[in-house]
């Protein structure tokens, strides 16, 4: 499936609007798009703490051409865009930005998101032609260079004995790493919730229903604090990225709260 991706930092702060952020320009620009278009990155960090009011615009009835987006970013780095502090001892602590984003997700109208966009689904992709190119700084030369030796064989036969991936079942669902809330309280019984339903934005009523119907659960407890762990983590080094498997498990569990 073909998609088009964008990166945006357009709309920031309560003083901005759909029009002043020029989201209406994007709607007009992609009004005839016949493929899904989504933001590969979005989320301003000024003002800080982050308020994520662009979520309301991105998932509103006015945004008829965008298929959502990915918030930038998971772990806190020097550029100050993170939702979670990850420490060198393996523990993690939610930032207030995480709660702000979850609050914005709770306001999303999931029924509206699931409704069919008749305008978009009725669009037929145009046949590729140089006449479609209107920008002066974009080449309309469609001459394709000759293929290098051996390319035809790769196209027709592929690569012999090529390594391939496989879909596997998720069996290790419990989060072993210590995770703390914004206030420093320990978060316990965290696990990945396995479900066959859609992956709704966290915090929406649909996501809570899906979580209850799936296996596993997540809960918070006020017992214990993060003071000891946080102190150790701060002294031992700055935040860093988890390995792929650990980050996936932790991220999925935390975002399932």
N, C-alpha and C positions, 0 to 999 in steps of 0.2 A: 504494500500500500504506500502511495506517495503522500508526503506531508510537506508543509512549509513551516519553518520555525523562525521565531523572532526573539530578540533580547530587548527588554525595555526597562527604563527607569523613569518613565514619563510622569506618572501620577504620584505625588508625594504630599502628605499632610492634609489636614482637614480643610485648608483654604483652597485646595485644588478641586476641579470638577471634571466631568466627562469631557467637556468641550475644551477647557483650558489646558487639560493634559493632552489634547489632540487625539484622544481615542476615537473621536468621530472621524478624524482623517483616516485612521486605520480601517474603520468600518467601510468608508467609501472606497479606499484603495483595494480592499479584498472582497468587495461586494459581489464580484463575478467569479470568485475562486471556486474551482470544482474539486479541490482537495482540502483536507483538514489543515487548519492553520492554528498553531499554538505558540505560546511564549516559552522558549527554552529557559529563560531566566526572567524573573520579575521580583520586585521588592526593594523599595528604597530604604536607606538607613539614615535619612535626614528628613524629618526629625527622629531623634533617638531618645528613649527606646522606640522601636519601630511600631507603627500603628496598623500597617497593612490595610489601609482603607481602599487600596486599589483592588482588593479582592471583590468588593462590592461592585465595582465597575466591570471587572473582568467576567463576572458571572451574572451580570444584569441583563434584563430584556433588551437593552440598547445594544449590547455587544453581540450582534447577530452573526458575526463572521469568525470569532475566535473559539477554539476548542480548549479553553482553559490554559493552564501553564504550570511551570515548575518554579517553586520559590527558591531563591538564592539566599543562603545556602544552609546546609545541615550543620556543620561544625564551625565553631567560632575560630576565625583566623585574624591576621593583622588588619585586614580590610574591614572588620567589624560588621559582618553580615550574618553571623552564625545564629542558629536557634538553640544550640546546645554547646556547653563547654565540655570538652573531652580531655581528661587529664592523663598524665603519663603512667599513673598506676592502674589505668583501665576503667576508672569510674567516670561517670558523666553526671552533669547537672543541667537541668532545664534553665534557660534564660527567660526573662519576662517576655521577650519577643515571641517565644514559643506559645505562651498563653494568649498573647494578643492575636496571633495568627489563628489559633484554635477558636477564639471568640468570633473572629470574622467568618470562619467556616461555618459556625453554628447558625449564621444568618442566611446561608445559601438556600435558595428554593430548589430543592432537588427535583421536584416534579417538573419545574420549568426546564431544568437541564436535560431531563430524559425525554422531553417532548420533541417530536420531529420538527425540524426546520424545513418547511415545505419550500421556501425560497431557495435554500442552499441545495437541497436534494434534487431539485428540478433542473439545476444547471448542468449543461453538457460541456465537457472539456473541449476547447477549441483545437483544431488541427494545427500542428506546429508550422509556423510561417514567419518569415522575417518581417512581414507587415505588422505583426503584433508588437514589435519592438519600437517604442516611441522615444526612449531616452537617447540623447545624442552621444552620451559617453558609454553606451553599451553596443558592442559589435553585433552587426546583423549578418556577418559572414558565416555561412553554414558549411563551409568546405571542411570535410573530415580528412585528416592525414591518413596515409596508408598504414595498415596495421603491421606491427613488427613481426618478424618471423616467429612462428610457433603460436601466435595468438589464435588463429583459426582453429587449431587443434584443441586449445584450451576451451574455446567456446563450445565446440561440438562434443568434446569428450570429457571435459573437466579435468581435475587433478586426480591421478590414481592414488589410492590409499590415503586420501586426505583425512586428517583428524576431524572428527565431528563431535558436536556437543549432544547432550541428551537432557530431557526433562526428568527431574528426579522428585520424589516425594519429600516434603519437609517433615522430618521426624523430631529434630531437636528444637522444640518451641520455647523452652524456658530461657529467660535472659539471666545469665550467670553474673554479669557485671553489676556492680553497685550503681544505682541510679537515684538521684536526688531531685526533689522539686525545687522551684524557685526559692522557696523559703528555707531550704536546707533539710526538709523532712525526707526521711527515707521512703522510697517507693518500692513496694513489695509485690510478690505474686505476679510479676510481669511476664507475659508470654505472647507469642505470636498467635493471633486468632486465625485459624484456617477456615476459609469460607469459599463456597463456590459462586457466591454472588459478586456483584460489581464492587470495585474498590472505591467507595464514596469518599469525598473529602472529609477529613477528620473533623469531628465535632457536630456534623449534621445529624438530624434525627435518623436518617437512613443508615448512617454508619453505626449509630448506637444500636439500632434494631439488628443490623447485620452482625454486630459483635455478640449480641445476646444469643443469636441463633446458631453461631458457630461454636467450635470447641475452644477451650482455653478462656482465660479472663485476665483482666488487669485491675489492680486496685491500689489505693494509696494508704499509707499508714503514717500516723504522726509519731510513732515510736522511733526513737533514735534521731540523730541529727547528722548532718554532713560535715560538721565542724572538724572532726578529726581527719576524715578522709580528704576534705577540701584543703586543709592545712598541709597535709602531706603532699597532696598533688601539686599545690602551688609552689612548695619549696623544691620539689623534684624536677620541675620544668614546666614549660608552657604547653598549651593544648596542642594536640596533633590529631591526625586522621587515624581512625581505626583501620585494621585490615579489612578487606572486602567482605569476608564472611561475618566478622564481628559487627561491622557497621550495619550490614543488612539486617542482622538479627536484632540489634539494639534499636535501629531506626524504625523497623516495622513494629516492634513492641511498644516503643514510646509513642509513636504516632497513632497507635490503636487505642490510646487512653480515652 
